[in-house]
Amino acid sequence: MPGGPTPTVPNMEPPMRWTLPWAAAAVLWLAPAGAVAQDACAENLTWPAVGRWAEYKGNYGKMAVTNRYAVIGAEQRKGTEYKWIELKMHDDKKNSDMIYQMLVPGTPLDIDQVEEVIMKAGDNPPMTMNGMMLKMIKGQLSKNSVFKDACREATLVGEEKVTVPAGTFSAKRFQSAKYETDSWIDPKVPFAMLKSVGQSHQLELVATGDGAKSTIELEAR
């Protein structure tokens, strides 16, 4: 993990029931479709600097969730620059948290190339997801993520003002007629996404800030 010694976590597969919340996480972050559509979005999507974070309020079907994305560290592996991205999901009904920490390269469009995942569900100890579970996560992220879904076969509608709980911004609006999704993006904002509305989801940016650190306490070796 960034900023400290290598963590010690149980190196085992989590129970299958722990994988269910991942579907809600995955919907919050574009698979390449047409080159023009992807390029139009891709130029606006980069990982923020270490410490930057963004919090969203969303509805996925009947589930209300608060999601907080943060860059909590960076490291190099085999000459490639990776960043540690933390996704903290709060279930408003159950008042419980699900935390994923993902070591990813490139840009948000490369999130399915995740190298390592640490997960913590509620009060359970953190676990390293590997083997089949890591492969499953990569497969899910290659099909669904907020980044991928926002730009899948999307076209740039134009620039317009959009107001969300975090404020009023000048945003680029992308629309996918095939997937019935509208997304408002501002590359100056951490994680770029301001608002996204689709058939089964709606999310808005609530707040952004600096100084993000890992919210999982890991023991050193």
CORBEL-V810181 format. One record per residue. RES is the residue in one small letter. PHI is phi in degrees with one decimal (none if undefined). PSI is psi in degrees with one decimal (NA if undefined). Layout:
((RES/PHI/PSI) (RES/PHI/PSI))
//
This chain:
((m/none/153.6) (p/-70.3/148.9) (g/73.6/18.3) (g/-177.7/-178.3) (p/-69.4/164.9) (t/-62.2/131.2) (p/-74.7/152.7) (t/-109.5/115.4) (v/-135.7/155.8) (p/-58.0/125.2) (n/-93.4/77.0) (m/-150.6/163.9) (e/-79.4/134.3) (p/-73.6/156.8) (p/-57.6/147.8) (m/-58.1/-32.0) (r/-64.2/-21.3) (w/-74.2/-16.2) (t/-81.5/-15.1) (l/-60.1/-43.9) (p/-63.6/-14.5) (w/-62.0/-32.2) (a/-58.5/-40.6) (a/-67.7/-36.4) (a/-68.0/-42.4) (a/-64.2/-34.4) (v/-65.8/-17.9) (l/-89.0/26.0) (w/-174.1/NA) (l/none/118.8) (a/-87.3/139.9) (p/-55.0/130.9) (a/-117.1/-114.0) (g/-71.8/145.7) (a/-60.8/-39.9) (v/-64.0/-44.1) (a/-63.3/-43.3) (q/-66.6/-44.8) (d/-61.4/-36.5) (a/-61.1/-36.1) (c/-87.8/-39.3) (a/-57.7/-37.4) (e/-65.4/-14.0) (n/-99.8/-3.4) (l/-116.1/112.2) (t/-138.6/156.5) (w/-70.5/139.1) (p/-68.2/172.0) (a/-68.2/157.4) (v/-56.9/132.1) (g/100.9/-17.3) (r/-79.6/145.3) (w/-144.1/160.0) (a/-144.1/137.4) (e/-117.9/138.8) (y/-127.1/147.1) (k/-106.9/133.0) (g/-146.6/161.8) (n/-124.9/127.7) (y/-123.2/101.5) (g/65.5/-120.7) (k/-99.3/4.7) (m/-101.7/126.2) (a/-96.1/126.9) (v/-136.2/143.7) (t/-106.1/122.8) (n/-116.2/133.9) (r/-124.0/119.5) (y/-102.9/137.5) (a/-148.6/147.3) (v/-97.6/112.3) (i/-107.0/2.1) (g/173.1/173.2) (a/-147.9/151.5) (e/-159.8/161.8) (q/-106.6/138.9) (r/-135.3/121.1) (k/53.7/39.4) (g/81.3/2.0) (t/-107.2/135.6) (e/-82.2/126.2) (y/-120.2/155.5) (k/-125.7/145.7) (w/-89.3/116.1) (i/-106.4/126.1) (e/-106.1/128.0) (l/-113.2/115.3) (k/-111.2/116.6) (m/-106.2/126.2) (h/-112.0/119.3) (d/-82.6/109.5) (d/-63.0/-32.0) (k/-74.5/-47.0) (k/-86.6/-10.9) (n/52.8/46.7) (s/-132.4/158.7) (d/-115.0/146.2) (m/-124.5/124.5) (i/-119.8/130.2) (y/-119.7/132.2) (q/-117.2/122.6) (m/-123.4/130.8) (l/-93.9/110.4) (v/-130.0/149.1) (p/-95.9/-179.8) (g/58.3/-122.6) (t/-125.4/176.1) (p/-56.0/-23.8) (l/-70.5/-15.2) (d/-101.6/16.5) (i/-62.2/-24.4) (d/-76.3/-2.5) (q/-94.0/21.7) (v/-50.7/133.4) (e/-93.2/-31.3) (e/-153.3/144.4) (v/-135.6/130.9) (i/-117.1/134.2) (m/-127.4/142.9) (k/-136.0/122.0) (a/-109.1/115.2) (g/56.5/-127.8) (d/-92.5/4.0) (n/-70.4/154.5) (p/-68.2/154.9) (p/-67.1/151.3) (m/-136.2/141.9) (t/-85.1/126.7) (m/-94.8/122.7) (n/-140.9/-175.0) (g/57.6/-131.1) (m/-63.8/-34.6) (m/-65.5/-42.5) (l/-64.9/-39.8) (k/-62.7/-39.4) (m/-64.4/-42.2) (i/-62.5/-44.1) (k/-59.4/-40.5) (g/-64.5/-41.7) (q/-65.7/-42.1) (l/-70.2/-24.3) (s/-74.6/-20.5) (k/-100.3/-38.1) (n/-139.3/131.0) (s/-167.8/157.0) (v/-59.8/-40.5) (f/-61.7/-49.3) (k/-67.0/-44.5) (d/-65.5/-32.6) (a/-66.1/-31.3) (c/-115.2/4.9) (r/-65.0/114.0) (e/50.2/41.6) (a/-102.3/154.5) (t/-123.1/152.1) (l/-77.9/118.5) (v/-78.9/-41.8) (g/151.8/-170.8) (e/-103.8/139.3) (e/-155.9/162.2) (k/-78.9/138.6) (v/-136.4/135.9) (t/-111.0/126.4) (v/-130.3/171.6) (p/-54.4/-26.5) (a/-79.1/-10.5) (g/138.0/-169.2) (t/-108.8/131.3) (f/-131.5/156.4) (s/-92.2/113.3) (a/-123.9/158.6) (k/-94.0/127.4) (r/-100.7/124.0) (f/-111.6/140.4) (q/-132.5/134.2) (s/-115.5/107.9) (a/-68.0/-36.4) (k/-64.3/-42.6) (y/-101.4/3.4) (e/52.0/51.9) (t/-126.2/135.1) (d/-119.0/132.0) (s/-134.2/140.6) (w/-113.9/124.2) (i/-126.7/136.5) (d/-132.6/108.5) (p/-63.8/-12.7) (k/-80.5/-13.0) (v/-94.7/139.5) (p/-53.6/127.8) (f/70.8/-0.8) (a/70.2/-32.7) (m/-74.9/128.6) (l/-103.7/-40.8) (k/-160.6/144.2) (s/-145.8/133.9) (v/-131.1/127.2) (g/-139.9/-171.4) (q/-62.4/-36.9) (s/-124.6/12.1) (h/-149.1/158.0) (q/-152.6/130.6) (l/-142.1/151.3) (e/-139.8/146.3) (l/-73.1/128.1) (v/-101.2/-40.4) (a/-163.4/158.9) (t/-136.9/165.6) (g/-176.6/-172.1) (d/-122.0/174.4) (g/81.4/18.6) (a/-67.6/138.4) (k/-133.6/167.7) (s/-59.6/137.4) (t/-100.4/7.4) (i/-107.1/125.4) (e/-87.4/118.3) (l/-117.7/137.9) (e/-80.8/141.2) (a/-74.7/155.8) (r/-66.6/NA))
//
